[in-house]
Amino acid sequence: MIFYSFSQYLKYRIKAKTRHGVHSPFVYAFIEQVIKNKGPLASIAPIDDIGLTTRQQKMIARICEYVQCKEVLSVVDTGQLNTCSGLLIPGNKPDEWEEMYNSAGNINEQAVIIVTDIHKSEQHSIAWRKLYSRTSVRLSIDLFDVGVLLYRKEFKEKQHFILK
């Protein structure tokens, strides 16, 4: 498992783009305001302790601030995701990601789904590919530790970015 994760990290570092390698204004701004931003974090509803690293917690908080999430729902919550809400899928059980995703119900176009540990093992990588390959996902972002799924209709074409 450690060798797999390390080999995935090397592939990630080779494929990942910086802000100068993307042509999407949304993704360029995402890099500037989420990845490169070292400023203070806005406060969002606390995330249940599900074994997230400090780095993942900070990244999730910045993602939620950028896409203007008011709350992050845990995977045990079911029902429709409200406007600008987020769903966090922890990386500990990739074989259950599909079920967790489906538990969100009818996902609206302003929702964001954040998945952690997307390259921890081969099973994690396969489950991540299945999620971002869904036709309803308009934009997916791979940050190695965290994956982000967006559904906004403003994204005319389905896009997948691997970012440093």
N, C-alpha and C positions, 0 to 999 in steps of 0.2 A: 504494500500500500504506500509506503514512504517513497519507494522508487517510482511508482506510478505518478504520485503527486509531484515529485521533483521533475520527472520528464515532461509532465503537463506544464509545469511552470516554465521550463526552458522553451517549449513551443509557444507558450503565451508571450514570453518576452520577445521572441522573434517576430510574431504576428501582430502584437499590440501596436496601436497607433497613438501618436501624441496629438495634441490639438492642431498641429500643422498638417496632419495626414488625413483629416476629415473635411468633408465639404458640406456638412449639415450644420446650419446655424444653431439648431437646438443642441446638437451634440458638442459643438465647439463651446457653447455657453455652459453646458453640463461639465465639461472638463475644467473650465475656468472656475466655476462656482461650486463644484462638488469635489473634484479630485485635487485641484491645485489650491483650493481655499484652505488656509490654516487659521482663519479667524475664529472668533467665538461661535459656539453653536447656539442656534435658536432652541427654545424649549419646545419639545413635543411630548405627547403623552408617553410615560415610561413604557419601555418594552419589557415584557415578562422575561424573567431570567431563564433563558433557554440555552445557556452555554455559549453565548456570543463572546468573541474577543473584544477588547476595547476598540481595536481598529474597526471591526465590523460595526459596533455600536455607533461609532462616530460617523462612519460612511453612511449607515442607514439614516442617521439623524440629518446629515447633509443632503442626502437624496430626497428625503421627505420635505425638507425646507425648500429645495429647488423646485419640486413639483407641487409644492403647497399642500402637502398632506396635513390634515388636522389631527389624524390619529393613525395608529398602525394596529390593525387587528391581528390577534394571534390566530394560529391555524385552527384552534378549537372553535372559534366563532364561525357561524354559518350564516347564510343569507346573502342578500345582494350587497355588494360593495357600494357605499354611498359616494357621491361626488368627491373627488380629491381625497379618497381614503386609500390606505395601503394595506396589503396583506403580506406578512412576513412568513416565509416557509423556511424553517430551520433545516440545516444540512444533515442532521443526524439519521434520517431514515429516507434515503432517496427512492426506495421502492414504494413509498407512500406519497410522493410528491404529486402524482396525478390525482390521487384521491383528495389531497389537501387543496389542490388547485380547483377541483370540481366542487369542493365544499363551499367555495366562495360564491357560488350561484351565478347569477347574471352579472358579469363584470361590465361596468360602464366605461366609456372611452377616457374618462379622466383618472381612472384608477391606476395604481402602480402595484406590481407584485415584485417583491424582493426575495431572492433565494440565496441562502448562504452555503458556503462550502461546495461550490459547484464543480470543483475539480479535485476533490479529496480522494476519490477512487474512480475506477472505470465506471462503476455503477452510477456514481454521482454525475459524471460527464454525460453518460447516455440519457439519464433522466433530465438533465439540463437541456440537451439537444431536443428532446421530445417537447419540452415546454416552449422553448423559443421557436420551434418549428410550427406551432399551431397557427392556423390561418388568421385567427383573431388578433394575434400579436403583431403590431405594426412596427415596433422598434424594440430591439433587445440589445442590452449592453453587458458585456462580459468584463468584469473587473478582477478576475481570478478568484478573489475571496467571496465576491458577491456578484450575483446576476440580477439584472433589472429588466422587467417586462413592462412595456407601455402600449396603450391601445388607441391613442389619439388619432382621429380621422385626418388631422392636419398632415400626418405623414402619409403622403400619397402612395409610396411604395414601401413594401416590407424591407426593413434593413436590420442588419446585425453588425454591431461594432465590438471589436476587442480593443480595449483602451488601457493605456499605462496610467 
